[in-house]
Amino acid sequence: MQKPLKTITAEVTQTGSVKTVNGKVYNSEEKQVSTKTRQLIIEDFKQFVFTGKDGKTLKYNLYMPKNYDPSKKISDGSIYA
């Protein structure tokens, strides 16, 4: 079973105006606080259960890159890119 990530808090304060290359101006604002947590790589794992002929089971996680294409073969042993 996957353990939840530790909750952290991030605070950002913009102290002056910011002008984009398109000329839009963002004025300074109050402090922004976030406690959102993402499990970026963990979210790409798929969970499976292997059952042997003897009925014993093995739970495992398989990493599946977002750009995985089962029709492509990797002959040099490199990480899928």
N, C-alpha and C positions, 0 to 999 in steps of 0.2 A: 504494500500500500504506500502510495506517495505521500510524503510529509508536506504540509503546507509551508510555503516560504515565510520567513520572518517578516512581519509588517514593519516597514520603514516609513519615515515621513520626510518628504523633500519640500523645502521652502525656497521660493524665488522672489526677489524683489527687483523690479525694474526701476532704476533711480533717475532715468532721463528719457527723453524722447528718442525713438528709433525711426529712421527714414529708410524705406526699402528702395531698391533700384528703380522701382516703378513710380516712386514719389509718394507712396502712401506713408503717413506718419502715425506711429503708435505712441501715444503719450504714456508717461509713467503711471503705474497703477499700484493699488494696494498689494501687499504680500499675497502670493498665491501658494496654497498648501495642497499637497497631494499625498495620499496614502495608497494609491493604486499600485498593484504589483502585477507584473507580467512574468510568466515563466517561458520566455521566448523559445529557447531550444527545446525545452521539455514539452512544449505544446506540439512539436513535430513528431514525437514518439507515438507509436501505436502499440497497444497492449494486446498480447495474445497468450494463449495457453496451449502448450504441446502436451498431448496425451500419448504415452507409450503403449506398446502392445500389452504390457502388464497392468495397464490402467493407472499407473502413476502419472502425475501431472507436474509440469514445470511452467510457471508463469514467467514470461519474458517481455521485454520492451524492444521494439525495433524502430530505429531512426529512419524516417522517410523524408528526405529533402523535398521541399515544395516543388522543385523543378524535376522530380524523379520521373523518368520515362522508361517503363519496363521494356520498350522495344529497342532501346539503346544498349549496346554491349560495351563493357569497359574491359579492354584487353590488357591494359598496362598496370592494373591494380591500383590506380589512383583513386582518390576520393571523387565521387560524382560531382561534377561542376556544371 
